[in-house]
Amino acid sequence: MQEQMQQIHTQISNMKRYLPTIVQGYGYKNVKEFLAEYKASKAEYGNYRKSVAEWEKMTGEKVDDSLKAKLQQRQHQIKEQNSRNEHHRKTDRGAR
């Protein structure tokens, strides 16, 4: 049991030494700077979700800001553009 505890303490020490290099790889000076940014972004996201919930409650409309919904919306826009372009094509392309 004592040996397992020692191995776990060694593993934790190694992880603590490696952690700063991970955040530095993403452009942060240290773990403290990363945590400050993380907490700020988490709070901002919470405010965003709260605002969305209030807006949905006021308007009765759902906000679907998922990637899948955006992709479907974009595909629908492209289909509409293509159908409009087909109606405007000239049949006598080479005639002068």
ZICOR-V66333 format. One record per residue. N is the residue number from 1. SS is DSSP state (@ for helix, = for strand, . for the rest). PSI is psi in whole degrees, -180 to 180 (none if undefined). NEAR is the number of other C-alpha atoms within 8 Angstrom. Layout:
BEGIN
<<N;SS;PSI;NEAR> <N;SS;PSI;NEAR>>
END
This chain:
BEGIN
<<1;.;-43;4> <2;@;-39;5> <3;@;-40;6> <4;@;-41;7> <5;@;-41;8> <6;@;-42;8> <7;@;-41;8> <8;@;-41;8> <9;@;-39;8> <10;@;-43;8> <11;@;-43;8> <12;@;-43;8> <13;@;-44;8> <14;@;-41;8> <15;@;-41;8> <16;@;-36;8> <17;@;-32;8> <18;@;-27;8> <19;@;-47;9> <20;@;-34;10> <21;@;-30;8> <22;@;-51;8> <23;@;-30;13> <24;@;-33;10> <25;@;-22;7> <26;.;10;6> <27;.;8;6> <28;.;148;10> <29;.;-40;8> <30;.;178;9> <31;@;-36;10> <32;@;-43;6> <33;@;-42;9> <34;@;-47;11> <35;@;-38;8> <36;@;-45;8> <37;@;-41;8> <38;@;-47;8> <39;@;-40;8> <40;@;-43;8> <41;@;-34;8> <42;@;-42;8> <43;@;-42;8> <44;@;-40;8> <45;@;-38;8> <46;@;-42;8> <47;@;-40;8> <48;@;-49;8> <49;@;-38;8> <50;@;-43;8> <51;@;-41;8> <52;@;-44;9> <53;@;-42;8> <54;@;-43;8> <55;@;-44;10> <56;@;-38;11> <57;@;-41;8> <58;@;-42;6> <59;@;-23;6> <60;.;5;7> <61;.;148;7> <62;.;142;5> <63;.;119;6> <64;.;92;5> <65;.;26;6> <66;.;159;6> <67;@;-38;6> <68;@;-42;6> <69;@;-40;9> <70;@;-39;9> <71;@;-44;8> <72;@;-40;8> <73;@;-43;8> <74;@;-41;8> <75;@;-39;8> <76;@;-42;8> <77;@;-42;8> <78;@;-41;8> <79;@;-43;8> <80;@;-42;8> <81;@;-43;8> <82;@;-39;8> <83;@;-35;8> <84;@;-39;8> <85;@;-34;8> <86;@;-35;7> <87;@;-22;6> <88;@;-1;6> <89;.;141;6> <90;.;146;5> <91;.;-22;4> <92;.;71;5> <93;.;-43;5> <94;.;-4;4> <95;.;140;4> <96;.;none;2>>
END
